[in-house]
Amino acid sequence: MFARNKWNETFGERVAFADMANQQTSITDDRSAFIGRNGNLSAPRAIVLGGALEGIIGAGIDPCAALQTIIKLEPGESAEVVCLLGQGANVQHARQMVKRYRTADLDHILAEVHNLWARMTRTVQVRTPDRSINILLNGWLLYQSLSSRIWARAGFYQASGAYGFRDQLQDGMALALAAPQLVREHLIRAASHQFMEGDVLHWWLPQKGNGVRTKISDDCVWLAYTVAHYVRVSGDITVLDEDIPFLEAPALGNDEHERFLQPEISSASASLYTHCTLALDHSLKRGAHGLPLMGTGDWNDGMNRVGEKGLGESVWLGWFLHTTLSAWLPLAQARQDTEHVNKWQDVLKDLEVALKQAWDGAWYKRAYFDDGSPLGSKTNSEGRIDAIAQSWAVISGAGSPTYAQQAMRSVQEQLVNLEDELIMVLTPPFDQSEPDPGYIRGYPPGIRENGGQYTHAALWTVMATALLGDGDAAYAMFATLNPIHHARDEESAKRYKTEPYVVVADVYSSPLHIGRGGWSWYTGSAAWMQRVGLETILGLQVEGNQLSIAPHIPSMWSEYEIDFLWKETKYQIRIINPDHISYGAVSMTLDGIAIDLGQPILMEDDKNTHAVICRIVKI
């Protein structure tokens, strides 16, 4: 069976196909006839009545692809049924593919697919006392990130195929060890969608390059943040010298939030280093409180009216910008870029003062509206506390230790609900309060980022909790986010209502739908869950050829293991926790030889297998 959508401007010539290895005995593409009037997929009319499908084929009907084959089995017999779905560039290509796979050795082809994923996920393999964590970190999360987010850029809730500027950048950080070349390629791809003014396309369609230019404020910083992460992990400093063109298009007007446009590729180009410095410099504009401008949204796109007039400020972006500038100072110093070194050092000092003044008594404010009134403050009836302004006070390292610890206590008290298995992004949800924060208020209270669990933010809560040394609490929250646990029994599965083998973007806190998952597959939470689990909780830290372990684990664990493949050399790492503590100093031996306390292992690609023994000791 072949099908195409001629009305699609971009894919009108592509042809989809469905086949059962030429064993189908009848077909139909009439969905109404297959299901039946007032019927449903639990008992389709065609199945209930039996017999051959009606063979209705054509356009202008409610479409489906239904193929039937007849199998007769003797007792104890089995049979293999092959279902083939695919798409060709045109009719001829689609027919060639069907012909090929009807005669191919499908067992061999399936084995090749398995081998491909085994190669992609073999870089790091863990063995912990928690089998569900092992399953996630040994392939499932990377599979979700790579297949749905990076390659398909689609899921059941969203199927645009577009690149999100900050989306695939964040996904790539989780792949920096397993697929560094893929990450490198995307850094160059992302930078090529920057305008000479420093801002970027918030998202774009790769077929024609058209996309949306916006005033969302965090996109630019993610480019620099991800480049710094890639350089640190891979040691590949040469990527900074890659020459990359800019885009050209008319700038947005003062009252214009966004514009969908077709930009031109500029004749001007610059190194990736310059693209990043331009992006950072574009992000340095600050408001009356000394904090970065919010624009028409920061990480939370739904807060698109907080700073739409160009005066609103973001506390969270202050933490994030501080983190990124701090990571870029050594890169600028290495290139003797004294202009940026001096400028950024001054900005960092100013940000530290401004961020300290955003303290609200027991947590940090989230933002300031255009009129100067606070968001995420004890004075707010809605959106009183926001998780990401607290977690990044810890992650950035720029917050006062006393304030940061108190901020995370407030998060635990007001946003973490382990009984209902929720880690909310903010509370109370927005409904009627003024000023209007934006389209976030269009979601019902407790749904998605309007007071539900937004897993992306929840993982930052886990990370910050771990970094403060509370491995037990971090582990408990990580378990809450683990999709496998939401299928532990029938009651949990019925409440969750989404797949137990991929991470969801959100879980509802609304009383009518509490615990229900949403927006599965296509979420950057998968990549962040990989990073939080592997880098923060298990503590695997790689910087170029330097290997270290900085665990923040549950105190009940006695030991765990990590097999790490660096280039063609394997490091078998065993971490022992004799005192049952969550974190501490780590003493290490390499092949029986002690490493000075606090020093990393210097890896060599000698194509051998090395034994690393780590012991967590009390500080």
C-alpha positions as CSV (number, residue, x, y, z in Angstrom):
1,M,0.0,0.0,0.0
2,F,1.4,3.4,-1.0
3,A,0.3,6.9,0.2
4,R,1.3,10.5,-0.2
5,N,0.1,14.0,0.6
6,K,0.4,16.1,-2.5
7,W,-0.8,19.1,-0.6
8,N,2.3,19.2,1.5
9,E,4.5,22.0,0.1
10,T,7.8,20.4,1.3
11,F,7.1,16.6,1.1
12,G,4.5,16.4,-1.6
13,E,6.5,14.0,-3.7
14,R,7.4,11.6,-0.9
15,V,5.6,8.3,-0.8
16,A,4.9,6.3,2.4
17,F,4.4,2.5,2.2
18,A,3.1,-0.4,4.2
19,D,3.7,-4.0,3.4
20,M,3.7,-7.5,5.0
21,A,6.5,-9.0,2.9
22,N,4.0,-9.6,0.1
23,Q,2.0,-11.9,2.3
24,Q,-1.0,-9.6,2.7
25,T,-4.3,-11.2,1.5
26,S,-6.5,-8.1,1.7
27,I,-6.1,-4.4,2.4
28,T,-8.1,-1.2,3.0
29,D,-7.3,2.4,3.6
30,D,-10.8,3.3,4.7
31,R,-10.6,3.9,8.5
32,S,-14.3,4.3,9.0
33,A,-15.0,1.0,7.3
34,F,-12.3,-0.8,9.2
35,I,-13.4,0.5,12.7
36,G,-17.1,0.6,11.9
37,R,-19.7,3.2,12.7
38,N,-19.5,4.2,16.4
39,G,-16.8,1.6,16.8
40,N,-13.3,1.9,18.4
41,L,-9.9,0.3,18.0
42,S,-10.5,-2.1,20.9
43,A,-13.0,-4.0,18.8
44,P,-12.8,-2.9,15.1
45,R,-15.7,-3.9,12.9
46,A,-13.4,-5.7,10.5
47,I,-11.9,-7.9,13.3
48,V,-15.3,-8.6,14.9
49,L,-16.9,-9.6,11.6
50,G,-13.9,-11.5,10.3
51,G,-13.4,-12.2,6.6
52,A,-11.4,-10.2,4.1
53,L,-10.9,-6.4,4.3
54,E,-13.1,-4.5,1.9
55,G,-10.2,-3.4,-0.4
56,I,-11.2,0.3,-0.5
57,I,-8.4,2.3,-1.8
58,G,-8.3,6.0,-2.9
59,A,-8.2,9.6,-1.9
60,G,-10.8,11.7,-0.1
61,I,-11.7,9.3,2.6
62,D,-10.8,9.0,6.3
63,P,-7.5,7.2,5.8
64,C,-5.6,4.4,7.5
65,A,-3.4,1.5,6.5
66,A,-4.9,-1.9,7.2
67,L,-3.3,-5.0,5.9
68,Q,-4.5,-8.6,6.6
69,T,-2.7,-11.9,6.3
70,I,-4.0,-15.4,7.1
71,I,-1.9,-17.8,9.1
72,K,-2.7,-21.4,10.0
73,L,-0.9,-22.9,12.9
74,E,-0.8,-26.4,14.2
75,P,-0.6,-26.9,18.0
76,G,2.9,-25.8,19.1
77,E,3.7,-24.2,15.8
78,S,4.9,-20.6,15.4
79,A,5.2,-18.2,12.5
80,E,6.9,-15.0,11.7
81,V,4.9,-12.0,10.5
82,V,6.9,-9.1,8.9
83,C,5.3,-5.6,9.0
84,L,7.2,-3.0,6.9
85,L,6.6,0.7,7.2
86,G,8.7,3.3,5.4
87,Q,8.9,6.3,3.1
88,G,10.6,6.9,-0.2
89,A,11.6,10.1,-2.0
90,N,9.1,9.3,-4.7
91,V,7.0,6.4,-6.1
92,Q,10.0,4.8,-7.8
93,H,12.1,4.9,-4.7
94,A,9.4,3.6,-2.5
95,R,8.8,0.6,-4.9
96,Q,12.6,-0.1,-4.9
97,M,12.6,-0.2,-1.1
98,V,9.6,-2.5,-0.9
99,K,11.2,-4.8,-3.4
100,R,14.5,-4.8,-1.6
101,Y,13.1,-5.7,1.8
102,R,10.8,-8.4,0.5
103,T,13.9,-10.4,-0.5
104,A,16.4,-9.3,2.2
105,D,17.6,-11.2,5.1
106,L,15.7,-9.3,7.7
107,D,17.3,-11.1,10.7
108,H,20.6,-9.8,9.4
109,I,19.3,-6.3,8.9
110,L,17.7,-6.2,12.4
111,A,21.0,-7.5,13.9
112,E,22.8,-4.6,12.1
113,V,20.4,-2.1,13.8
114,H,21.0,-3.7,17.2
115,N,24.8,-3.5,16.6
116,L,24.5,0.2,15.6
117,W,22.9,1.0,18.9
118,A,25.3,-1.2,20.8
119,R,28.1,0.8,19.4
120,M,26.4,4.1,20.2
121,T,25.8,3.1,23.9
122,R,28.9,1.1,24.7
123,T,31.0,4.2,25.7
124,V,29.6,4.1,29.2
125,Q,28.0,1.1,30.9
126,V,27.1,1.2,34.6
127,R,26.3,-1.4,37.2
128,T,24.6,-0.1,40.3
129,P,22.4,-1.7,42.9
130,D,19.4,-0.1,41.2
131,R,18.6,-2.1,38.0
132,S,16.1,0.6,36.8
133,I,19.0,3.2,36.8
134,N,21.2,0.7,34.9
135,I,18.6,0.3,32.2
136,L,18.2,4.0,31.7
137,L,21.8,5.0,31.7
138,N,23.0,2.0,29.7
139,G,21.1,3.0,26.5
140,W,17.5,3.9,26.9
141,L,18.0,7.6,27.6
142,L,20.6,8.0,24.8
143,Y,18.3,6.1,22.5
144,Q,15.5,8.5,23.2
145,S,17.7,11.6,22.8
146,L,19.3,10.5,19.6
147,S,16.3,8.8,17.8
148,S,13.6,11.3,18.8
149,R,15.3,14.6,19.5
150,I,18.3,14.7,17.2
151,W,17.5,12.5,14.2
152,A,13.7,12.5,13.9
153,R,13.1,15.7,15.8
154,A,9.6,14.4,16.3
155,G,7.3,12.5,18.7
156,F,3.7,11.7,19.1
157,Y,3.0,15.1,20.7
158,Q,5.0,17.1,18.2
159,A,6.2,16.1,14.7
160,S,7.5,19.3,13.1
161,G,11.0,18.0,12.2
162,A,12.4,21.5,13.1
163,Y,15.6,22.2,15.0
164,G,15.1,24.1,18.2
165,F,18.1,26.3,18.7
166,R,18.7,25.5,22.3
167,D,17.0,22.1,22.2
168,Q,19.5,20.0,20.2
169,L,22.4,21.9,21.8
170,Q,21.3,20.6,25.2
171,D,20.6,17.1,23.9
172,G,24.1,17.1,22.5
173,M,25.8,17.6,25.8
174,A,24.6,14.1,26.9
175,L,26.2,12.7,23.8
176,A,29.6,14.4,24.2
177,L,31.2,11.1,25.4
178,A,29.3,8.7,23.1
179,A,29.1,10.7,19.9
180,P,31.5,13.7,20.0
181,Q,31.6,14.1,16.2
182,L,27.9,14.4,16.0
183,V,27.9,17.1,18.7
184,R,30.7,19.0,17.0
185,E,28.7,19.0,13.7
186,H,25.7,20.4,15.5
187,L,27.6,23.2,17.2
188,I,28.6,24.4,13.7
189,R,25.0,23.9,12.4
190,A,23.6,25.9,15.3
191,A,26.1,28.8,15.0
192,S,25.3,29.0,11.3
193,H,21.7,30.1,12.3
194,Q,22.9,33.2,14.1
195,F,22.4,36.8,12.8
196,M,25.2,39.3,12.7
197,E,23.4,41.2,15.5
198,G,24.1,38.3,17.8
199,D,20.6,36.8,18.1
200,V,19.5,33.5,16.5
201,L,16.6,31.7,14.9
202,H,14.7,30.2,17.9
203,W,13.8,27.3,15.6
204,W,14.2,26.5,11.9
205,L,13.1,23.9,9.3
206,P,16.2,22.3,7.7
207,Q,14.6,21.8,4.3
208,K,14.5,25.5,3.3
209,G,16.1,27.1,6.4
210,N,13.1,29.2,7.2
211,G,12.4,29.7,10.9
212,V,11.4,32.1,13.7
213,R,13.3,35.1,14.9
214,T,12.3,36.0,18.4
215,K,13.3,38.0,21.5
216,I,13.6,35.0,23.7
217,S,16.6,35.7,25.8
218,D,18.4,32.4,26.6
219,D,19.0,30.9,23.2
220,C,22.3,32.8,22.6
221,V,23.7,31.7,26.0
222,W,23.0,28.0,25.3
223,L,25.3,28.2,22.3
224,A,28.2,29.4,24.4
225,Y,27.4,27.1,27.3
226,T,27.3,24.0,25.1
227,V,30.4,24.9,23.2
228,A,32.3,25.2,26.5
229,H,31.0,21.9,27.7
230,Y,32.0,20.1,24.4
231,V,35.5,21.7,24.5
232,R,35.9,20.7,28.2
233,V,34.8,17.1,27.7
234,S,36.4,16.4,24.4
235,G,39.5,18.5,24.6
236,D,38.8,19.6,21.0
237,I,39.9,23.3,21.1
238,T,40.1,23.4,17.3
239,V,36.3,23.6,16.9
240,L,36.6,27.2,18.1
241,D,38.4,28.1,14.8
242,E,35.8,26.7,12.5
243,D,34.7,29.4,10.1
244,I,30.9,29.7,10.0
245,P,28.6,32.1,8.0
246,F,25.9,34.3,9.5
247,L,22.3,34.8,8.5
248,E,20.8,38.1,7.3
249,A,17.2,39.3,7.7
250,P,15.4,42.5,8.8
251,A,15.5,43.0,12.6
252,L,12.4,42.7,14.7
253,G,10.5,45.9,15.5
254,N,10.2,47.3,19.0
255,D,6.7,45.9,19.5
256,E,7.3,42.7,17.5
257,H,7.6,39.5,19.5
258,E,8.6,37.2,16.7
259,R,8.6,36.7,12.9
260,F,8.6,33.6,10.8
261,L,10.9,34.4,7.9
262,Q,13.2,33.1,5.2
263,P,16.7,34.5,6.0
264,E,19.6,34.8,3.6
265,I,23.0,33.3,4.2
266,S,25.4,36.2,4.6
267,S,28.7,36.6,2.8
268,A,30.2,37.5,6.2
269,S,31.5,34.7,8.4
270,A,33.5,34.3,11.6
271,S,35.1,31.6,13.8
272,L,32.9,29.7,16.2
273,Y,34.7,31.5,19.0
274,T,33.5,34.8,17.6
275,H,30.0,33.5,17.1
276,C,30.0,32.6,20.8
277,T,31.4,35.9,22.0
278,L,28.9,37.7,19.9
279,A,26.1,35.6,21.4
280,L,27.3,36.3,24.9
281,D,27.8,40.1,24.3
282,H,24.2,40.1,22.9
283,S,23.0,38.7,26.2
284,L,24.7,41.2,28.5
285,K,21.9,43.8,28.3
286,R,20.6,44.4,31.8
287,G,17.8,46.2,33.5
288,A,17.1,48.4,36.4
289,H,17.9,45.6,38.9
290,G,21.2,44.8,37.2
291,L,19.9,41.5,35.8
292,P,19.7,40.2,32.2
293,L,16.7,41.3,30.3
294,M,13.9,38.7,30.1
295,G,12.7,39.6,26.5
296,T,9.7,37.5,25.4
297,G,10.7,34.6,27.5
298,D,13.8,32.9,28.9
299,W,14.0,29.1,29.5
300,N,10.2,29.3,30.2
301,D,8.8,30.4,26.8
302,G,5.4,30.7,28.4
303,M,6.5,33.8,30.4
304,N,6.4,35.8,27.2
305,R,4.9,38.9,28.6
306,V,7.1,39.4,31.6
307,G,9.6,41.5,29.7
308,E,7.9,42.2,26.3
309,K,8.4,45.9,26.7
310,G,12.2,45.4,27.0
311,L,12.4,46.2,30.7
312,G,11.6,43.0,32.5
313,E,14.5,41.0,34.0
314,S,15.3,37.3,34.6
315,V,16.9,36.1,37.8
316,W,17.3,32.6,36.4
317,L,19.1,34.0,33.3
318,G,21.4,35.9,35.7
319,W,22.5,32.5,37.2
320,F,22.8,30.9,33.8
321,L,24.8,33.8,32.3
322,H,27.1,33.8,35.3
323,T,27.7,30.1,34.8
324,T,28.5,30.5,31.1
325,L,30.7,33.6,31.4
326,S,32.7,31.8,34.1
327,A,33.2,28.8,31.7
328,W,34.3,31.2,28.9
329,L,36.8,33.2,30.8
330,P,39.6,30.6,30.5
331,L,38.8,30.2,26.8
332,A,39.2,33.9,26.3
333,Q,42.3,34.0,28.4
334,A,43.9,31.2,26.3
335,R,43.3,33.3,23.2
336,Q,44.6,36.4,24.9
337,D,41.3,38.1,24.3
338,T,41.8,40.7,27.0
339,E,38.9,42.8,25.9
340,H,36.4,40.1,26.6
341,V,38.2,38.9,29.7
342,N,38.1,42.3,31.3
343,K,34.5,43.0,30.2
344,W,33.2,39.6,31.4
345,Q,35.0,39.8,34.8
346,D,33.3,43.2,35.4
347,V,29.9,41.7,34.4
348,L,30.4,38.7,36.7
349,K,31.0,41.0,39.7
350,D,27.9,43.1,38.8
351,L,25.8,40.0,38.4
352,E,26.8,38.6,41.8
353,V,25.7,41.8,43.5
354,A,22.4,41.9,41.5
355,L,21.6,38.2,42.2
356,K,22.2,38.6,45.9
357,Q,19.7,41.4,45.9
358,A,17.1,39.1,44.3
359,W,16.9,37.2,47.6
360,D,13.4,37.2,48.9
361,G,13.9,36.0,52.5
362,A,13.6,32.2,52.0
363,W,14.2,31.8,48.3
364,Y,15.3,33.8,45.2
365,K,12.8,35.7,43.1
366,R,12.2,34.4,39.6
367,A,12.1,37.6,37.6
368,Y,10.9,41.2,37.4
369,F,8.1,42.4,35.2
370,D,8.4,45.4,32.9
371,D,6.8,47.6,35.6
372,G,9.5,46.5,38.1
373,S,7.2,44.3,40.2
374,P,8.6,40.9,41.2
375,L,7.7,37.4,40.0
376,G,8.4,34.4,42.1
377,S,8.2,36.4,45.3
378,K,6.4,35.8,48.7
379,T,4.3,38.8,47.7
380,N,2.9,37.0,44.7
381,S,-0.4,35.1,45.1
382,E,0.5,33.0,42.0
383,G,3.9,31.8,40.9
384,R,5.2,32.5,44.4
385,I,8.2,30.3,44.1
386,D,9.9,28.9,41.0
387,A,12.3,26.0,41.1
388,I,14.9,27.0,38.5
389,A,15.8,30.3,40.1
390,Q,16.8,28.2,43.2
391,S,18.5,25.2,41.6
392,W,20.7,27.4,39.4
393,A,21.8,29.3,42.4
394,V,23.5,26.1,43.4
395,I,24.5,24.8,39.9
396,S,26.2,28.1,39.1
397,G,28.2,28.2,42.3
398,A,27.5,31.9,42.4
399,G,24.9,31.9,45.1
400,S,25.6,32.5,48.8
401,P,26.0,29.0,50.3
402,T,23.6,29.9,53.1
403,Y,21.0,31.4,50.7
404,A,21.4,28.5,48.3
405,Q,20.8,25.9,50.9
406,Q,17.8,27.7,52.3
407,A,16.4,28.2,48.7
408,M,16.6,24.4,48.1
409,R,14.9,23.7,51.5
410,S,12.1,25.9,50.3
411,V,11.9,23.9,47.1
412,Q,11.7,20.7,49.1
413,E,9.0,22.1,51.2
414,Q,6.8,23.7,48.5
415,L,7.6,22.0,45.2
416,V,8.6,18.4,45.9
417,N,5.8,16.0,46.5
418,L,7.2,12.5,46.7
419,E,3.8,11.0,47.9
420,D,2.2,11.9,44.5
421,E,5.6,11.5,42.7
422,L,5.9,15.1,41.6
423,I,8.6,17.8,41.5
424,M,6.8,20.9,40.4
425,V,8.3,23.8,38.5
426,L,6.4,26.5,40.4
427,T,3.5,27.1,42.7
428,P,0.8,28.2,43.0
429,P,-0.1,27.9,39.3
430,F,-1.1,31.1,37.3
431,D,-4.8,31.7,36.8
432,Q,-5.9,35.3,37.2
433,S,-3.2,37.3,38.8
434,E,-1.7,40.5,37.3
435,P,0.6,41.4,35.7
436,D,-0.1,38.7,33.1
437,P,3.1,36.6,32.8
438,G,2.2,35.3,29.4
439,Y,0.7,32.3,27.6
440,I,1.7,30.1,30.5
441,R,-1.5,31.2,32.0
442,G,-3.4,29.7,29.1
443,Y,-2.6,26.2,30.5
444,P,-5.0,25.1,33.1
445,P,-3.5,25.3,36.6
446,G,-1.3,22.3,37.3
447,I,-0.8,21.4,33.6
448,R,2.6,21.5,32.0
449,E,4.9,24.4,33.0
450,N,2.0,26.1,34.7
451,G,2.6,24.5,38.1
452,G,2.9,20.9,36.9
453,Q,6.1,18.9,36.9
454,Y,8.2,20.1,34.0
455,T,10.8,17.3,34.1
456,H,13.5,19.4,32.6
457,A,13.4,21.7,35.5
458,A,12.8,18.8,38.0
459,L,16.2,17.4,36.9
460,W,17.9,20.6,37.8
461,T,16.3,20.3,41.2
462,V,17.8,16.8,41.5
463,M,21.2,18.1,40.3
464,A,21.2,21.0,42.8
465,T,20.2,18.7,45.7
466,A,23.0,16.3,44.9
467,L,25.6,19.1,44.6
468,L,24.6,20.2,48.1
469,G,25.6,16.8,49.3
470,D,22.2,15.2,49.9
471,G,22.6,12.1,47.8
472,D,19.7,10.3,49.5
473,A,17.2,13.0,48.6
474,A,18.6,13.3,45.1
475,Y,18.3,9.6,44.6
476,A,14.7,9.6,45.9
477,M,13.8,12.4,43.5
478,F,15.6,10.7,40.6
479,A,13.6,7.6,41.3
480,T,10.4,9.7,41.2
481,L,11.3,10.9,37.7
482,N,12.3,7.4,36.5
483,P,9.6,6.3,34.0
484,I,10.1,2.6,34.9
485,H,8.8,3.2,38.4
486,H,5.5,4.5,37.0
487,A,4.7,1.0,35.7
488,R,5.5,-0.9,38.8
489,D,1.8,-1.9,39.2
490,E,-1.4,-1.6,37.3
491,E,-2.7,1.4,39.4
492,S,0.5,3.4,38.8
493,A,0.4,2.7,35.0
494,K,-3.3,3.7,34.8
495,R,-2.6,7.0,36.5
496,Y,0.6,7.8,34.5
497,K,-1.0,6.9,31.1
498,T,2.2,7.2,29.2
499,E,5.1,5.0,28.1
500,P,7.2,3.6,30.9
501,Y,10.3,3.3,28.8
502,V,10.9,7.0,27.8
503,V,11.0,10.2,29.9
504,V,8.0,12.5,29.7
505,A,8.3,16.3,29.5
506,D,5.6,16.9,32.1
507,V,3.5,15.3,34.8
508,Y,0.2,17.0,35.8
509,S,-0.3,18.3,39.4
510,S,-3.9,19.3,38.7
511,P,-6.1,17.4,41.3
512,L,-8.3,16.0,38.5
513,H,-5.3,14.5,36.6
514,I,-2.6,14.3,39.3
515,G,0.3,12.0,38.2
516,R,-0.7,11.9,34.6
517,G,2.3,12.1,32.2
518,G,2.3,14.1,29.0
519,W,4.5,15.0,26.0
520,S,6.6,11.8,25.9
521,W,9.6,11.0,23.7
522,Y,10.3,14.5,22.3
523,T,11.7,16.1,25.4
524,G,15.1,17.4,26.4
525,S,14.6,15.8,29.8
526,A,16.0,12.5,28.5
527,A,19.4,14.1,27.9
528,W,19.4,15.9,31.2
529,M,18.4,12.8,33.0
530,Q,21.4,11.0,31.4
531,R,23.7,13.8,32.6
532,V,22.3,14.1,36.1
533,G,22.4,10.3,36.6
534,L,25.9,9.7,35.1
535,E,27.7,12.9,35.9
536,T,26.1,14.2,39.0
537,I,24.9,11.2,40.9
538,L,27.4,8.5,39.8
539,G,30.0,11.3,39.4
540,L,31.8,10.4,36.1
541,Q,33.8,13.5,35.2
542,V,35.8,13.7,32.0
543,E,37.8,16.7,30.9
544,G,39.9,15.9,27.8
545,N,42.2,13.1,28.9
546,Q,41.5,13.6,32.6
547,L,39.2,11.2,34.4
548,S,37.8,11.8,37.9
549,I,34.9,10.6,40.1
550,A,32.8,12.9,42.2
551,P,29.8,10.9,43.4
552,H,26.6,12.0,45.1
553,I,25.0,8.7,45.7
554,P,22.5,7.2,48.1
555,S,24.3,6.3,51.3
556,M,22.9,2.8,51.3
557,W,25.0,1.8,48.3
558,S,28.1,-0.1,49.2
559,E,29.6,0.1,45.7
560,Y,28.9,0.4,42.0
561,E,30.9,0.1,38.8
562,I,31.3,2.1,35.6
563,D,32.9,0.8,32.4
564,F,34.2,3.8,30.4
565,L,35.5,3.4,26.8
566,W,37.8,6.4,26.1
567,K,38.7,6.2,22.4
568,E,39.9,2.6,22.1
569,T,41.0,2.1,25.7
570,K,38.7,0.7,28.4
571,Y,38.7,1.9,32.1
572,Q,36.9,-0.4,34.4
573,I,36.0,1.7,37.4
574,R,34.9,0.3,40.8
575,I,33.6,2.8,43.4
576,I,33.6,1.5,47.0
577,N,31.6,3.2,49.7
578,P,32.7,1.6,53.0
579,D,31.4,4.3,55.3
580,H,28.0,4.5,53.6
581,I,28.1,8.2,52.9
582,S,26.6,10.1,50.0
583,Y,29.7,12.1,49.0
584,G,33.2,12.8,50.1
585,A,36.8,12.8,49.0
586,V,37.7,10.1,46.5
587,S,41.0,8.2,46.7
588,M,41.9,6.4,43.5
589,T,44.3,3.8,42.2
590,L,45.1,3.0,38.6
591,D,46.2,-0.5,38.0
592,G,47.2,-0.7,41.6
593,I,49.1,2.5,41.7
594,A,47.8,5.2,44.0
595,I,46.8,8.6,42.5
596,D,47.4,11.7,44.6
597,L,44.2,12.7,46.5
598,G,42.3,15.3,44.5
599,Q,44.2,14.6,41.3
600,P,42.6,13.2,38.1
601,I,43.7,10.1,36.3
602,L,45.5,11.0,33.1
603,M,44.2,8.7,30.4
604,E,46.3,7.3,27.6
605,D,44.8,5.7,24.5
606,D,47.0,2.6,24.7
607,K,44.1,0.2,23.6
608,N,44.4,-1.8,26.8
609,T,42.0,-2.3,29.7
610,H,42.8,-0.5,33.0
611,A,41.4,-1.1,36.5
612,V,40.4,1.9,38.5
613,I,39.5,1.5,42.2
614,C,37.9,4.5,43.9
615,R,37.1,4.7,47.6
616,I,34.7,7.4,49.0
617,V,36.2,8.7,52.2
618,K,34.8,11.2,54.8
619,I,36.1,14.7,54.4
